[in-house]
Amino acid sequence: MAEFSSEKTVLLDSCPVSVCRFTRRYRFRLYAYEAENPAYVGHCYAKDDDYGLKAHTLITASGRPVEVLLLCARSHDLTGMKEMTFPLTEGATLYADKAYNDYRYEDRLARESDITLQPIRKKTRSGGMKKRWRKRFLKLVKRIETTLAGSAICSRAKSMRSPSEDSRSKAWRHSSLLTS
């Protein structure tokens, strides 16, 4: 358990961010109409909810956010992980769920950044996450979802009404939500 109290222990997970009700998606101007750009319309079967963004979040075990990356709803978790900058200290351990299994990227992180990626796995070459930490990890990952669910990010993303022309301005608007 001492490993989870260290600042070198970081958790990675993604959760959906709803930007409007599914029935109103055709009138929502911040993102393109579904027929023009279906990437911003997704459905989370676990939560039975429709959403427009996915927040890929990196937090310490103590709950301090390190990095939040907002991508379109249909982006895979590996896509979000590969686009993150990982502003972590050397020797950090990154715990993630099953969706982040990529052996090549895991080796690249270890080689270039000295970051150990430990996704939940049943059988692996490195053993994956130990059983005694698995339950603790799943409880800590809930912090990501509860932090983002009630945060200013979701409420401010829903209240934005101005249309945007290109994807760069969309990304800028949502990155400004995190800094304000």
Backbone as a printed PyTorch tensor [residue, N CA C, xyz], in Angstrom:
tensor([[[  0.8060,  -1.1980,   0.0000],
         [  0.0000,   0.0000,   0.0000],
         [  0.8510,   1.2640,   0.0000]],

        [[  2.0810,   1.1750,   0.4210],
         [  2.9400,   2.3590,   0.4510],
         [  3.2050,   2.8710,  -0.9530]],

        [[  3.1570,   1.9880,  -1.9310],
         [  3.4170,   2.4000,  -3.3050],
         [  2.3440,   3.3560,  -3.8190]],

        [[  1.1020,   3.2110,  -3.3310],
         [  0.0280,   4.0800,  -3.7820],
         [  0.0570,   5.4500,  -3.1250]],

        [[  0.7930,   5.6300,  -2.0390],
         [  0.8340,   6.9350,  -1.3880],
         [  1.9200,   7.8250,  -1.9720]],

        [[  2.7560,   7.2920,  -2.8140],
         [  3.8530,   8.0430,  -3.4120],
         [  3.3560,   8.9390,  -4.5410]],

        [[  4.0340,  10.0720,  -4.7500],
         [  3.7070,  10.9550,  -5.8690],
         [  4.2240,  10.3830,  -7.1880]],

        [[  5.0220,   9.3380,  -7.1240],
         [  5.4950,   8.6910,  -8.3450],
         [  4.4740,   7.6940,  -8.8800]],

        [[  3.3880,   7.5120,  -8.1490],
         [  2.3240,   6.6270,  -8.5890],
         [  1.2320,   7.4570,  -9.2420]],

        [[  0.9270,   7.1320, -10.4960],
         [ -0.0250,   7.9160, -11.2720],
         [ -1.0680,   6.9770, -11.8710]],

        [[ -2.3180,   7.4360, -11.9240],
         [ -3.4180,   6.6520, -12.4700],
         [ -3.8930,   7.2730, -13.7740]],

        [[ -4.2340,   6.4390, -14.7340],
         [ -4.7140,   6.9000, -16.0340],
         [ -6.0400,   6.2240, -16.3480]],

        [[ -7.0320,   7.0250, -16.6810],
         [ -8.3240,   6.4810, -17.0890],
         [ -9.0520,   7.5360, -17.9120]],

        [[-10.0950,   7.1220, -18.5830],
         [-10.8960,   8.0640, -19.3570],
         [-12.3420,   7.9530, -18.9220]],

        [[-13.0720,   9.0410, -19.0940],
         [-14.4960,   9.0030, -18.7990],
         [-15.2180,   9.9440, -19.7550]],

        [[-16.4770,   9.6440, -20.0520],
         [-17.2310,  10.4730, -20.9870],
         [-17.6480,  11.7930, -20.3600]],

        [[-17.6950,  12.8320, -21.1840],
         [-18.1750,  14.1440, -20.7650],
         [-19.3470,  14.4990, -21.6700]],

        [[-20.5070,  14.6240, -21.0830],
         [-21.7040,  14.9540, -21.8510],
         [-21.7330,  16.4540, -22.1070]],

        [[-21.9460,  16.8530, -23.3510],
         [-22.0010,  18.2790, -23.6770],
         [-23.4140,  18.7440, -24.0140]],

        [[-24.2970,  17.8270, -24.3180],
         [-25.7000,  18.1820, -24.5410],
         [-26.5170,  16.8960, -24.4810]],

        [[-27.8160,  17.0570, -24.3890],
         [-28.6790,  15.8820, -24.4130],
         [-28.6860,  15.2950, -25.8150]],

        [[-28.8170,  13.9890, -25.8850],
         [-28.7410,  13.3010, -27.1680],
         [-29.8200,  13.7860, -28.1350]],

        [[-30.9990,  14.0820, -27.6360],
         [-32.0850,  14.5290, -28.5130],
         [-31.8390,  15.9300, -29.0570]],

        [[-30.9760,  16.7110, -28.4270],
         [-30.6990,  18.0770, -28.8690],
         [-29.3990,  18.1920, -29.6600]],

        [[-28.7860,  17.0960, -29.9910],
         [-27.4710,  17.1450, -30.6290],
         [-27.4940,  17.8360, -31.9880]],

        [[-28.6230,  17.8200, -32.6750],
         [-28.7050,  18.4550, -33.9870],
         [-28.6990,  19.9810, -33.8870]],

        [[-29.1250,  20.5080, -32.7350],
         [-29.1650,  21.9590, -32.5470],
         [-27.9340,  22.4870, -31.8200]],

        [[-27.0770,  21.6230, -31.3560],
         [-25.9100,  22.0490, -30.5850],
         [-24.8250,  22.5000, -31.5470]],

        [[-24.4620,  23.7780, -31.5090],
         [-23.5760,  24.3500, -32.5110],
         [-22.0920,  24.1910, -32.2210]],

        [[-21.7400,  23.8730, -31.0050],
         [-20.3160,  23.7700, -30.6860],
         [-19.6610,  22.6320, -31.4650]],

        [[-20.4000,  21.5590, -31.6590],
         [-19.8820,  20.4230, -32.4200],
         [-20.7430,  20.2080, -33.6500]],

        [[-20.1280,  19.6570, -34.6400],
         [-20.8120,  19.4850, -35.9220],
         [-21.9810,  18.5150, -35.7990]],

        [[-22.8810,  18.6530, -36.7070],
         [-24.0230,  17.7630, -36.8340],
         [-23.5140,  16.3310, -37.0160]],

        [[-24.2290,  15.3790, -36.4840],
         [-23.7770,  13.9830, -36.4750],
         [-23.4430,  13.4550, -37.8660]],

        [[-24.2090,  13.8260, -38.8700],
         [-23.9480,  13.3310, -40.2240],
         [-22.6500,  13.9040, -40.7810]],

        [[-22.3100,  15.1420, -40.3820],
         [-21.0780,  15.7640, -40.8550],
         [-19.8490,  15.2360, -40.1230]],

        [[-19.9740,  15.0300, -38.8230],
         [-18.8350,  14.6020, -38.0180],
         [-19.3150,  13.6870, -36.8950]],

        [[-19.4470,  12.3940, -37.1580],
         [-19.9810,  11.4850, -36.1410],
         [-19.0120,  11.1860, -34.9980]],

        [[-17.7920,  11.6840, -35.0540],
         [-16.8150,  11.3890, -34.0040],
         [-17.2110,  11.9810, -32.6630]],

        [[-17.9990,  13.0520, -32.6580],
         [-18.3710,  13.7040, -31.4120],
         [-19.6570,  13.1700, -30.8010]],

        [[-20.1930,  12.0920, -31.3480],
         [-21.3670,  11.4670, -30.7600],
         [-20.9760,  10.0560, -30.3540]],

        [[-21.0390,   9.7710, -29.0670],
         [-20.6790,   8.4560, -28.5660],
         [-21.6940,   7.9760, -27.5520]],

        [[-21.6190,   6.7240, -27.2060],
         [-22.5340,   6.1500, -26.2290],
         [-21.7360,   5.2840, -25.2730]],

        [[-21.9010,   5.5410, -23.9860],
         [-21.2400,   4.7390, -22.9570],
         [-22.2420,   3.6910, -22.4850]],

        [[-22.0270,   2.4450, -22.8500],
         [-22.9660,   1.3910, -22.5010],
         [-22.9590,   1.0880, -21.0110]],

        [[-21.8270,   1.2640, -20.3550],
         [-21.7520,   1.0100, -18.9190],
         [-22.6100,   2.0030, -18.1350]],

        [[-22.6500,   3.2440, -18.5950],
         [-23.4130,   4.2770, -17.8970],
         [-24.7490,   4.5730, -18.5710]],

        [[-24.9920,   3.9680, -19.7350],
         [-26.1970,   4.1850, -20.5280],
         [-26.4260,   5.6810, -20.7490]],

        [[-25.4070,   6.3300, -21.2880],
         [-25.4450,   7.7730, -21.4770],
         [-24.7800,   8.1280, -22.7990]],

        [[-25.2680,   9.1770, -23.4290],
         [-24.6690,   9.6820, -24.6540],
         [-23.8110,  10.8830, -24.3010]],

        [[-22.7470,  11.0750, -25.0420],
         [-21.8050,  12.1250, -24.6910],
         [-21.1310,  12.6660, -25.9350]],

        [[-20.3610,  13.7430, -25.7830],
         [-19.7130,  14.3740, -26.9180],
         [-18.2120,  14.4250, -26.8230]],

        [[-17.6620,  14.2840, -25.6280],
         [-16.2170,  14.3070, -25.4220],
         [-15.8050,  13.1500, -24.5400]],

        [[-14.5250,  12.8550, -24.5750],
         [-13.9560,  11.8790, -23.6630],
         [-12.7490,  12.5350, -23.0080]],

        [[-12.7260,  12.5420, -21.6820],
         [-11.6310,  13.1510, -20.9320],
         [-10.6590,  12.0590, -20.5060]],

        [[ -9.4550,  12.1060, -21.0330],
         [ -8.3900,  11.1800, -20.6510],
         [ -7.6240,  11.8750, -19.5320]],

        [[ -7.6680,  11.3010, -18.3340],
         [ -7.1820,  11.9900, -17.1440],
         [ -6.0470,  11.2270, -16.4890]],

        [[ -5.0430,  11.9830, -16.0780],
         [ -3.8690,  11.4580, -15.3830],
         [ -3.8570,  12.1090, -14.0090]],

        [[ -4.0140,  11.3150, -12.9200],
         [ -3.9930,  11.8700, -11.5690],
         [ -3.0160,  11.0910, -10.7050]],

        [[ -2.5360,  11.7420,  -9.6410],
         [ -1.6930,  11.0420,  -8.6780],
         [ -2.5890,  10.2210,  -7.7660]],

        [[ -1.9940,   9.3390,  -6.9860],
         [ -2.7720,   8.5000,  -6.0820],
         [ -3.4530,   9.3300,  -5.0000]],

        [[ -2.9140,  10.5070,  -4.7090],
         [ -3.5350,  11.3840,  -3.7110],
         [ -4.6970,  12.1790,  -4.2940]],

        [[ -4.9150,  12.1180,  -5.6080],
         [ -6.0460,  12.7770,  -6.2330],
         [ -5.7170,  14.0740,  -6.9410]],

        [[ -4.4510,  14.4370,  -7.0220],
         [ -4.0550,  15.6830,  -7.6920],
         [ -3.9930,  15.4450,  -9.1960]],

        [[ -4.7520,  16.2280, -10.0010],
         [ -4.7030,  16.0390, -11.4530],
         [ -3.3600,  16.4750, -12.0200]],

        [[ -2.8250,  15.6800, -12.9260],
         [ -1.5500,  15.9810, -13.5700],
         [ -1.7920,  16.4720, -14.9900]],

        [[ -2.6620,  15.7740, -15.7160],
         [ -2.9530,  16.1430, -17.1000],
         [ -4.3530,  15.6630, -17.4610]],

        [[ -5.0860,  16.5010, -18.1950],
         [ -6.4030,  16.1380, -18.7140],
         [ -6.4030,  16.4450, -20.2020]],

        [[ -6.7520,  15.4540, -20.9970],
         [ -6.7950,  15.6120, -22.4440],
         [ -8.2230,  15.3540, -22.9090]],

        [[ -8.8120,  16.3160, -23.5940],
         [-10.1690,  16.1630, -24.1090],
         [-10.1100,  15.8200, -25.5870]],

        [[-10.7160,  14.6810, -25.9330],
         [-10.7900,  14.2470, -27.3260],
         [-12.2410,  13.9880, -27.6840]],

        [[-12.4770,  13.7120, -28.9580],
         [-13.8390,  13.4310, -29.3890],
         [-14.3360,  12.1330, -28.7520]],

        [[-15.6440,  11.9700, -28.7490],
         [-16.2860,  10.8920, -28.0140],
         [-15.8650,   9.4970, -28.4560]],

        [[-15.6230,   9.3200, -29.7240],
         [-15.3420,   7.9740, -30.2200],
         [-13.8610,   7.6210, -30.2560]],

        [[-13.0350,   8.4240, -29.6270],
         [-11.6040,   8.1070, -29.6120],
         [-11.3420,   6.9630, -28.6350]],

        [[-10.4460,   6.0810, -29.0070],
         [-10.0940,   4.9480, -28.1640],
         [ -9.1630,   5.4190, -27.0550]],

        [[ -9.1300,   4.6760, -25.9660],
         [ -8.2780,   5.0370, -24.8360],
         [ -6.8010,   5.0610, -25.2150]],

        [[ -6.3780,   4.1440, -26.0840],
         [ -4.9730,   4.1340, -26.5120],
         [ -4.6130,   5.3940, -27.2890]],

        [[ -5.5530,   5.9110, -28.0720],
         [ -5.3060,   7.1480, -28.8120],
         [ -5.0390,   8.2940, -27.8520]],

        [[ -5.8390,   8.3800, -26.8090],
         [ -5.6450,   9.4230, -25.8080],
         [ -4.3320,   9.2770, -25.0720]],

        [[ -3.9750,   8.0440, -24.7260],
         [ -2.7240,   7.8140, -24.0120],
         [ -1.5290,   8.2030, -24.8720]],

        [[ -1.5730,   7.8950, -26.1500],
         [ -0.4390,   8.1890, -27.0290],
         [ -0.2980,   9.6780, -27.3250]],

        [[ -1.3640,  10.4570, -27.1320],
         [ -1.2850,  11.8970, -27.3590],
         [ -0.9050,  12.6790, -26.1050]],

        [[ -0.8670,  12.0190, -24.9550],
         [ -0.5230,  12.7140, -23.7110],
         [  0.9750,  12.9790, -23.6400]],

        [[  1.3470,  14.0140, -22.8770],
         [  2.7600,  14.3900, -22.7660],
         [  3.4520,  13.7370, -21.5780]],

        [[  2.7220,  13.2450, -20.6000],
         [  3.2480,  12.5940, -19.4010],
         [  4.2940,  13.4470, -18.6860]],

        [[  3.8770,  14.5510, -18.0640],
         [  4.8200,  15.3770, -17.3040],
         [  5.0940,  14.7620, -15.9330]],

        [[  5.7540,  13.6190, -15.9300],
         [  5.9860,  12.8630, -14.7020],
         [  7.4710,  12.8080, -14.3780]],

        [[  7.7640,  12.4770, -13.1290],
         [  9.1580,  12.3270, -12.7230],
         [  9.6950,  10.9910, -13.2180]],

        [[ 10.9940,  10.8890, -13.2930],
         [ 11.6070,   9.6280, -13.7270],
         [ 11.3210,   8.5420, -12.7030]],

        [[ 11.0770,   7.3610, -13.1980],
         [ 10.8050,   6.2310, -12.3270],
         [  9.3590,   6.1460, -11.8720]],

        [[  8.4780,   6.9280, -12.4620],
         [  7.0630,   6.9050, -12.0840],
         [  6.4100,   5.6210, -12.5890]],

        [[  5.4010,   5.1700, -11.8550],
         [  4.6310,   3.9990, -12.2500],
         [  3.2350,   4.4590, -12.6340]],

        [[  2.8060,   4.0660, -13.8120],
         [  1.5240,   4.4830, -14.3660],
         [  0.5840,   3.2840, -14.3650]],

        [[ -0.4740,   3.3420, -13.5520],
         [ -1.4590,   2.2700, -13.4860],
         [ -2.6420,   2.6260, -14.3760]],

        [[ -3.1320,   1.6510, -15.1270],
         [ -4.2400,   1.8880, -16.0500],
         [ -5.1120,   0.6390, -16.1270]],

        [[ -6.2730,   0.7750, -16.7480],
         [ -7.1570,  -0.3790, -16.8820],
         [ -6.8340,  -1.1820, -18.1460]],

        [[ -7.6720,  -2.1520, -18.4650],
         [ -7.3960,  -3.1010, -19.5480],
         [ -7.2980,  -2.4630, -20.9270]],

        [[ -7.9320,  -1.3270, -21.1160],
         [ -7.9560,  -0.6940, -22.4390],
         [ -6.5920,  -0.1590, -22.8590]],

        [[ -5.6680,  -0.0400, -21.9390],
         [ -4.3640,   0.5610, -22.2340],
         [ -3.2720,  -0.4830, -22.4780]],

        [[ -3.6290,  -1.6580, -22.9340],
         [ -2.6500,  -2.7060, -23.2320],
         [ -2.0330,  -2.4790, -24.6050]],

        [[ -0.7760,  -2.0810, -24.6170],
         [ -0.0190,  -1.9100, -25.8520],
         [  1.4500,  -2.1400, -25.5050]],

        [[  1.9520,  -3.3140, -25.8280],
         [  3.3090,  -3.6840, -25.4280],
         [  4.3730,  -2.7850, -26.0490]],

        [[  4.1940,  -2.4160, -27.2990],
         [  5.1990,  -1.5580, -27.9480],
         [  5.2730,  -0.1860, -27.2870]],

        [[  4.1160,   0.3980, -27.0120],
         [  4.1160,   1.7180, -26.3740],
         [  4.6230,   1.6280, -24.9320]],

        [[  4.3220,   0.5230, -24.2790],
         [  4.8270,   0.2990, -22.9180],
         [  6.3540,   0.2660, -22.9110]],

        [[  6.9390,  -0.4380, -23.8790],
         [  8.4010,  -0.4860, -23.9890],
         [  8.9780,   0.8810, -24.3310]],

        [[  8.2920,   1.6060, -25.1980],
         [  8.7680,   2.9450, -25.5780],
         [  8.7500,   3.9140, -24.3920]],

        [[  7.6890,   3.8660, -23.5840],
         [  7.6270,   4.7090, -22.3850],
         [  8.7610,   4.3810, -21.4240]],

        [[  9.0250,   3.0960, -21.2440],
         [ 10.0940,   2.6860, -20.3380],
         [ 11.4580,   3.1160, -20.8630]],

        [[ 11.6580,   3.0100, -22.1560],
         [ 12.9460,   3.3420, -22.7600],
         [ 13.1940,   4.8560, -22.7970]],

        [[ 12.1970,   5.6220, -23.2410],
         [ 12.3920,   7.0550, -23.4510],
         [ 12.1580,   7.9030, -22.2060]],

        [[ 11.1750,   7.5450, -21.3840],
         [ 10.7960,   8.4060, -20.2640],
         [ 11.0220,   7.7830, -18.9010]],

        [[ 11.4540,   6.5370, -18.8520],
         [ 11.6380,   5.8060, -17.6010],
         [ 10.3370,   5.7630, -16.7930]],

        [[  9.2240,   5.5320, -17.4990],
         [  7.9100,   5.3980, -16.8750],
         [  7.4560,   3.9600, -17.0580]],

        [[  7.0370,   3.3260, -15.9660],
         [  6.5650,   1.9490, -16.0150],
         [  5.0490,   1.9480, -16.1500]],

        [[  4.5440,   1.3920, -17.2380],
         [  3.1060,   1.2830, -17.4570],
         [  2.6410,  -0.0660, -16.9280]],

        [[  1.6520,  -0.0550, -16.0220],
         [  1.1280,  -1.2740, -15.4130],
         [ -0.3820,  -1.3650, -15.6300]],

        [[ -0.8390,  -1.7940, -16.8080],
         [ -2.2820,  -1.9770, -16.9830],
         [ -2.7470,  -3.2710, -16.3200]],

        [[ -4.0310,  -3.3410, -16.0190],
         [ -4.5880,  -4.5650, -15.4390],
         [ -4.5690,  -5.6400, -16.5150]],

        [[ -3.9480,  -6.7570, -16.2080],
         [ -3.8810,  -7.8890, -17.1410],
         [ -4.0100,  -9.1760, -16.3620]],

        [[ -4.4590, -10.2000, -17.0460],
         [ -4.5110, -11.5050, -16.3980],
         [ -3.1550, -12.1890, -16.4820]],

        [[ -2.6450, -12.3340, -17.6880],
         [ -1.3520, -12.9820, -17.8780],
         [ -0.5080, -12.0900, -18.7680]],

        [[  0.6770, -11.7730, -18.3190],
         [  1.5480, -10.9080, -19.1060],
         [  2.9840, -11.3480, -18.9590]],

        [[  3.8060, -10.7380, -19.7610],
         [  5.2330, -11.0140, -19.6590],
         [  5.8290, -10.3500, -18.4270]],

        [[  5.2050,  -9.2200, -17.9650],
         [  5.7510,  -8.5280, -16.8030],
         [  4.9340,  -8.7760, -15.5450]],

        [[  3.8870,  -9.5640, -15.6510],
         [  3.0860,  -9.8560, -14.4740],
         [  1.9150,  -8.9120, -14.2730]],

        [[  1.9690,  -7.7300, -14.8820],
         [  0.8800,  -6.7730, -14.7420],
         [  0.7230,  -6.2880, -13.3180]],

        [[ -0.4600,  -5.8720, -12.9800],
         [ -0.7290,  -5.3490, -11.6510],
         [ -0.9250,  -6.5000, -10.6770]],

        [[ -0.3410,  -6.3710,  -9.5090],
         [ -0.4680,  -7.4220,  -8.5030],
         [ -1.8780,  -7.4240,  -7.9360]],

        [[ -2.3520,  -8.6180,  -7.5440],
         [ -3.7320,  -8.7790,  -7.1000],
         [ -4.0690,  -7.9120,  -5.8990]],

        [[ -3.1180,  -7.7560,  -4.9960],
         [ -3.4300,  -6.9870,  -3.7860],
         [ -3.6300,  -5.5070,  -4.0830]],

        [[ -3.1140,  -5.0170,  -5.1970],
         [ -3.2820,  -3.6140,  -5.5540],
         [ -4.4510,  -3.3930,  -6.4980]],

        [[ -4.9550,  -4.4580,  -7.0750],
         [ -6.0150,  -4.3100,  -8.0730],
         [ -7.2740,  -3.6680,  -7.4950]],

        [[ -7.7270,  -4.1250,  -6.3160],
         [ -8.9170,  -3.5480,  -5.7000],
         [ -8.6810,  -2.0980,  -5.3110]],

        [[ -7.5050,  -1.8260,  -4.7780],
         [ -7.1660,  -0.4480,  -4.3920],
         [ -7.1420,   0.4580,  -5.6280]],

        [[ -6.6010,  -0.0460,  -6.7070],
         [ -6.5480,   0.7200,  -7.9520],
         [ -7.9500,   1.0570,  -8.4500]],

        [[ -8.8450,   0.0830,  -8.4320],
         [-10.1990,   0.3110,  -8.9260],
         [-10.9290,   1.3600,  -8.0930]],

        [[-10.6510,   1.4090,  -6.7890],
         [-11.2450,   2.4510,  -5.9500],
         [-10.6610,   3.8150,  -6.2830]],

        [[ -9.3650,   3.8610,  -6.5320],
         [ -8.7200,   5.1350,  -6.8410],
         [ -9.1490,   5.6760,  -8.2000]],

        [[ -9.4150,   4.7880,  -9.1430],
         [ -9.8410,   5.2230, -10.4720],
         [-11.2160,   5.8950, -10.4040]],

        [[-12.0290,   5.5290,  -9.4350],
         [-13.3290,   6.1830,  -9.2550],
         [-13.1610,   7.6800,  -9.0500]],

        [[-12.0150,   8.1010,  -8.4880],
         [-11.7550,   9.5270,  -8.2810],
         [-11.8010,  10.2930,  -9.5940]],

        [[-11.2820,   9.6820, -10.6360],
         [-11.2650,  10.3560, -11.9330],
         [-12.6900,  10.6410, -12.3820]],

        [[-13.5480,   9.6400, -12.3170],
         [-14.9130,   9.8060, -12.7860],
         [-15.7070,  10.7500, -11.8980]],

        [[-15.5510,  10.6440, -10.5830],
         [-16.3080,  11.5250,  -9.7040],
         [-15.7860,  12.9530,  -9.7560]],

        [[-14.4950,  13.1220,  -9.9480],
         [-13.9320,  14.4670, -10.0530],
         [-14.4480,  15.1580, -11.2990]],

        [[-14.4410,  14.4620, -12.4210],
         [-14.8880,  15.0810, -13.6680],
         [-16.4030,  15.1960, -13.7590]],

        [[-17.1270,  14.2990, -13.1220],
         [-18.5850,  14.3320, -13.2230],
         [-19.1720,  15.5910, -12.5930]],

        [[-18.6140,  16.0340, -11.4910],
         [-19.1590,  17.2110, -10.8290],
         [-18.3090,  18.4430, -11.0110]],

        [[-17.4120,  18.4180, -11.9470],
         [-16.4650,  19.5230, -12.0800],
         [-17.0040,  20.6460, -12.9400]],

        [[-16.2560,  21.7120, -12.9520],
         [-16.6000,  22.8650, -13.7780],
         [-16.4310,  22.5480, -15.2540]],

        [[-15.6300,  21.5580, -15.5780],
         [-15.4060,  21.2000, -16.9810],
         [-16.7290,  20.8060, -17.6280]],

        [[-17.4610,  19.9130, -16.9730],
         [-18.7180,  19.4380, -17.5540],
         [-19.7560,  20.5410, -17.6100]],

        [[-19.9170,  21.2810, -16.5320],
         [-20.9610,  22.3030, -16.5160],
         [-20.6520,  23.4290, -17.4870]],

        [[-19.3880,  23.8190, -17.6210],
         [-19.0390,  24.8950, -18.5380],
         [-19.0760,  24.4180, -19.9850]],

        [[-18.7450,  23.1600, -20.2290],
         [-18.8210,  22.6400, -21.5990],
         [-20.2690,  22.6140, -22.0690]],

        [[-21.1920,  22.3130, -21.1680],
         [-22.6000,  22.2900, -21.5360],
         [-23.1420,  23.6960, -21.7820]],

        [[-22.6030,  24.6790, -21.0830],
         [-23.1450,  26.0330, -21.2000],
         [-22.5850,  26.8120, -22.3820]],

        [[-21.5760,  26.2870, -23.0640],
         [-20.9890,  26.9980, -24.2040],
         [-21.9420,  26.9120, -25.3950]],

        [[-22.2760,  28.0550, -25.9830],
         [-23.2490,  28.0840, -27.0700],
         [-22.6850,  28.6080, -28.3790]],

        [[-21.4960,  29.1580, -28.3680],
         [-20.9770,  29.7750, -29.5850],
         [-20.4860,  28.7270, -30.5710]],

        [[-20.7370,  28.9300, -31.8620],
         [-20.2630,  27.9710, -32.8630],
         [-18.7670,  28.0980, -33.0670]],

        [[-18.1400,  27.0200, -33.4600],
         [-16.7130,  27.0830, -33.7500],
         [-16.4780,  26.5450, -35.1470]],

        [[-15.4990,  27.0990, -35.8050],
         [-15.2880,  26.7810, -37.2110],
         [-14.3780,  25.5830, -37.4390]],

        [[-13.3050,  25.4840, -36.6860],
         [-12.3690,  24.3940, -36.9320],
         [-12.0490,  23.6560, -35.6360]],

        [[-11.3960,  22.5160, -35.7740],
         [-11.1180,  21.6800, -34.6100],
         [-10.1120,  22.3200, -33.6680]],

        [[ -9.2220,  23.1890, -34.1840],
         [ -8.2540,  23.8450, -33.3080],
         [ -8.9400,  24.7720, -32.3130]],

        [[ -9.9480,  25.5010, -32.7600],
         [-10.6390,  26.3990, -31.8400],
         [-11.4470,  25.6020, -30.8190]],

        [[-11.9660,  24.4350, -31.2150],
         [-12.6760,  23.5840, -30.2600],
         [-11.7280,  23.1080, -29.1740]],

        [[-10.5600,  22.6480, -29.5830],
         [ -9.5870,  22.1660, -28.6080],
         [ -9.1320,  23.2980, -27.7050]],

        [[ -8.9690,  24.5080, -28.2800],
         [ -8.5420,  25.6430, -27.4740],
         [ -9.6050,  26.0110, -26.4530]],

        [[-10.8770,  26.0020, -26.8560],
         [-11.9500,  26.3400, -25.9300],
         [-11.9600,  25.3850, -24.7470]],

        [[-11.8060,  24.0870, -25.0220],
         [-11.8620,  23.1290, -23.9320],
         [-10.5890,  23.1220, -23.1060]],

        [[ -9.4630,  23.4610, -23.6900],
         [ -8.2610,  23.5650, -22.8700],
         [ -8.3450,  24.7960, -21.9850]],

        [[ -9.0520,  25.8430, -22.4290],
         [ -9.2140,  27.0240, -21.5870],
         [-10.1430,  26.7320, -20.4160]],

        [[-11.0240,  25.7540, -20.5440],
         [-11.8710,  25.3640, -19.4210],
         [-11.0380,  24.8180, -18.2770]],

        [[ -9.9620,  24.1240, -18.6140],
         [ -9.1290,  23.5160, -17.5870],
         [ -8.2840,  24.5410, -16.8590]],

        [[ -7.8820,  25.5970, -17.5420],
         [ -7.0060,  26.5760, -16.9180],
         [ -7.7600,  27.6250, -16.1320]],

        [[ -9.0380,  27.8150, -16.4060],
         [ -9.7820,  28.8500, -15.6750],
         [-10.4310,  28.3070, -14.4270]]])
